[in-house]
Amino acid sequence: MRRRIRALPHLWVDGALTAAILIAQLWPLLSSDERSSEPWDWWGYAVVIAASLPLIWRRRAPITILIICLCTGALYDLADHVARQPIWYGGLVAVYTVAAYSDTVQRIITFAITITGGLLLVGSSETALRGTVLFVAAYAIGRATATSRAHAAALEERAERLERERQVEAERAAEHERARIARDMHDILAHAVSLMVVQAEAGPVVVRSNPARAEAAFDAIAAAGRDAMMQLRRMLGVLKDEEAPRAPQPTINDLPALADQVSHTGLRVEFASTGRPRPVSPDCAVAAYRVTQEALTNIVKHAGANRADIRLTWEDDTLLLDITDDGRGRAIDGHAPPSGGHGLPSGGHGLIGIRERAAACGGTAVAGHRTDGPGFQVSVRLPLAQA
């Protein structure tokens, strides 16, 4: 009921309140005079109406309406034959409105003048005491209402701010998830397609001279395609509404299998791990696999290498991941690769993706030419999980 009343236009509420006060104030005048049969003086009706009707606009000009109500009510006793008014409700409502809607300085000055004027103009001390108590009570209720309204507004503003922050956080999380899915799809497709292209190019060359090797190349193409389809199906399945298989993503433990898979392309891949393995957060474990996958994909596509090495080094609080090769870059249409360059200019974002994956886990990644010989090196430093 309170919410419904607050939702109504203020003019409707104040109009209904004014009507109720007017009826209550006219009620003594509508009763018969026990002392005589004569009707009450018209002056009483006029004063009651003049002191009550302005309350319709009480929110627009609280202080002005209070002055009108009090001054008009003070003229009531100028006529002799009028009914007694136990309480002037209009003045109390006007005091309440001033306390609830006026600023501090105007509110305090107006209330002080109201109390002082009432004490000076009222005839008896009993009436003065009763009027003072009523005005103080109306003022206190008005201040309580204003405080409650301010508190509710602050809570509502805080709730709106929290909702906005939640929406921003949700959008940021969704954007992060989209970027993660895009990186994963890039890594999966680039790795699988690169392996398939290399094997497909080698197949026709050896199909007559070495049928067994050609058959192995085609088997490698099929295996790379199946692996890519399985990973894509698993990744896209989580985006659907219905339940999909929730197989875990490949992690550090799958690096030896990845090295073996890439070895089928003719590139000799060696995997080595030193130090005592320690706990790694799930994100870092997946990132280590994807970084290695992307680095090997770049080697297969661009390096023209014969050998690649994957080396894990477990330190106290850090995991070091190094992927190196001995390539000098593939030739482009029979021309040698540019001096100082490494591989073909594919226009991709492999190294950028590697840096982004490392940074997302709180790590770092650097890439560049090896200083101990020909080839390229990708070095990634990932933090270990806290015990």
Disulfide bonds with the S-S distance in Angstrom:
none
